Amino acid sequence: MEKIKVASLFCGCGGMDLGIIGGFSYLGKEYKKNPFEIVYAVDNDEYCTKIYNDNFTHKCVVNDVRNIKIEEMPQFDMLIGGFPCQSFSISAQNPPRLGYKDERGMLFFEMVKILKERQPRFFIAENVKGILSANKGKAFPMIMKEFCDAGYTVVHKLLNASEYGVPQKRERVIIVGFRNFEDFQKFHYPMKVKSSERKVLGDVIMEESNHNQTLFFSEKAVAGMMAVREKMNKGRVMSLTEPCNTISAHLAKVSLNSTDPVYMVGGKYRRFSTREVARIQSFPDSFCFDSVSQIRQYKAIGNAVPPVLMWHVTRSLQKTLEVPLVNFAEIKEQYPTCIVENEQDINIHLDIDKSKNVLVSLVKADNIDQYLDRSAKVYYTGKKFPSTVALNKLYYFMPYMKNKGIRDLYFIKIARVGTRKEGQIEEDKNDFRLVFEIEYVGQLFEDYKKVKLEIWRTFTDTVLDKLLC
């Protein structure tokens, strides 16, 4: 499978991106690599960016999303990001419109702007549970409408990280958008992992931290908390046998007079170490945070998306991309002579039927010449061909020239199962391929036109009218 290219906004220290890519080990389990690659990553926090760049071979740039030159972004198939949600406003217009109170609220609209201009195949947006009730519940439906108006079929679901192998009760809204309705129809959010695979706080606590006196609260702090504990419900001690409560970005300044999770050992209260917090967030121990101060580490980790949670979401999305292969032997048995034999109209060079199906295919370098001089009579597929192409409906063929696009239209006279070197001494009778007997019709565009190769970046199966739009 060709890798899906991803552009990452608000990437932070890289939790979401690590989950997208996969290929890491956490608490003894291997999270396999996914067929995704980050081709563009941006965040406005230089400290998070430093952590990010210490852990990935590709690099994140420090920039404000509002300053991105969209036309200069590399080609990408998916946009991801967790936009701020605290600053939305609802205008008193009829109908009401979504707006923003300050600069943070503008960032969501920048994400939508990129979706409108670049139209990637997918997007994933992550946010806190509170987004569902923001502005008395009025903001979220408008947020979803903005995504829909950008050209996407959109779904959302509230996921609890603790149900996916993360030792933390962290609830996050995961929004997934699909440009193609067929992708949307195939997508399902990940199933919760088995109870035996779920993790608790005791799985990530480190014994050496129990001897680090800098992590323990002073007697004065404990006394202050105890004095108001019944009234204020503070000093939340976590149980080793359960997932931890949600950790936040201000754990460096955690207080017993707050609702932040703390740990008790030997009758004494302590906060979690940065490595323990990273483990609670499901970062592997190999992920390095040490290039920034401890305060910056806590902030970066607390704001991150748990990689393991995002890995599960990505695996579910990946299933929509898996295109099964054509079984040539079965096709040959079903259509022993030919799959289609189109009747050739005497006016085919003058009267093009826009309603007919067309196969667009990337042409290999060693076959380009016959398409440049328009002498091609036969098109052979490779050993692999997607089963999603409606073979019995094919009527036209258009060669896609690498780095150029499509221009010329061919009529498919016959489509059948054959062999690559049929009729030659070197022919292997079992080396099946699809064979299209074609005839040049005419030049469809004045110059080459780039189109999206939807399947494996090699094929597009569509109707001619859509290419002419």
Disulfide bonds with the S-S distance in Angstrom:
none
